[in-house]
């Protein structure tokens, strides 16, 4: 029985270890990783009861680490602990969860939550196998998932690419891109 903490910030990693050791002493040892590659290695080696992953880590994002973990260890319970609840990450994780059979228990919690709420989230996922979503992220779960093109187009739009440049990058016609972007804007409530 163990818990895995994957967090590149040393102070935050030590804070998590301290509160988890105090609250869940029977789930020792607590294993720590400072980057995504180490996270995957330790998760597959230790098969922790729950893993707490920062989404933005060096070498491999928490999202890519979760994908690799669930590919080899589909029963893994993962809580994404993040400062940046970007919808692209949330959509990608939702897609990954849907592809795992049976779907794993997972959660999303914002790093700014009080310790008591964080510990309730961990207990729910760890002990009950419940899916837990921080209220700060609820709106992201109400919206339909973005298609692969929509996620890619959103990325290109954020980079400032024109519709024509997106069409070239995606090997589509300008009209095809405009049509798909119209659907994307509807999903995101952009007028």
Secondary structure as the mmCIF struct_conf table of DSSP 4:
data_model
#
loop_
_struct_conf.conf_type_id
_struct_conf.id
_struct_conf.beg_label_comp_id
_struct_conf.beg_label_asym_id
_struct_conf.beg_label_seq_id
_struct_conf.end_label_comp_id
_struct_conf.end_label_asym_id
_struct_conf.end_label_seq_id
STRN STRN1 UNK A 3 UNK A 6
BEND BEND1 UNK A 8 UNK A 8
HELX_RH_AL_P HELX_RH_AL_P1 UNK A 10 UNK A 23
HELX_RH_3T_P HELX_RH_3T_P1 UNK A 25 UNK A 27
HELX_LH_PP_P HELX_LH_PP_P1 UNK A 28 UNK A 29
STRN STRN2 UNK A 30 UNK A 33
BEND BEND2 UNK A 34 UNK A 35
HELX_RH_AL_P HELX_RH_AL_P2 UNK A 36 UNK A 46
BEND BEND3 UNK A 49 UNK A 49
STRN STRN3 UNK A 50 UNK A 53
BEND BEND4 UNK A 55 UNK A 56
BEND BEND5 UNK A 58 UNK A 60
HELX_RH_AL_P HELX_RH_AL_P3 UNK A 62 UNK A 72
TURN_TY1_P TURN_TY1_P1 UNK A 74 UNK A 75
STRN STRN4 UNK A 78 UNK A 82
BEND BEND6 UNK A 83 UNK A 83
HELX_RH_AL_P HELX_RH_AL_P4 UNK A 87 UNK A 99
BEND BEND7 UNK A 100 UNK A 102
HELX_LH_PP_P HELX_LH_PP_P2 UNK A 103 UNK A 105
STRN STRN5 UNK A 106 UNK A 110
TURN_TY1_P TURN_TY1_P2 UNK A 111 UNK A 112
BEND BEND8 UNK A 113 UNK A 113
HELX_RH_AL_P HELX_RH_AL_P5 UNK A 115 UNK A 128
STRN STRN6 UNK A 132 UNK A 133
HELX_RH_3T_P HELX_RH_3T_P2 UNK A 135 UNK A 137
HELX_RH_AL_P HELX_RH_AL_P6 UNK A 138 UNK A 142
BEND BEND9 UNK A 143 UNK A 143
HELX_LH_PP_P HELX_LH_PP_P3 UNK A 144 UNK A 147
HELX_RH_AL_P HELX_RH_AL_P7 UNK A 148 UNK A 158
TURN_TY1_P TURN_TY1_P3 UNK A 159 UNK A 160
HELX_RH_AL_P HELX_RH_AL_P8 UNK A 163 UNK A 170
TURN_TY1_P TURN_TY1_P4 UNK A 171 UNK A 171
HELX_RH_AL_P HELX_RH_AL_P9 UNK A 174 UNK A 187
TURN_TY1_P TURN_TY1_P5 UNK A 188 UNK A 189
#
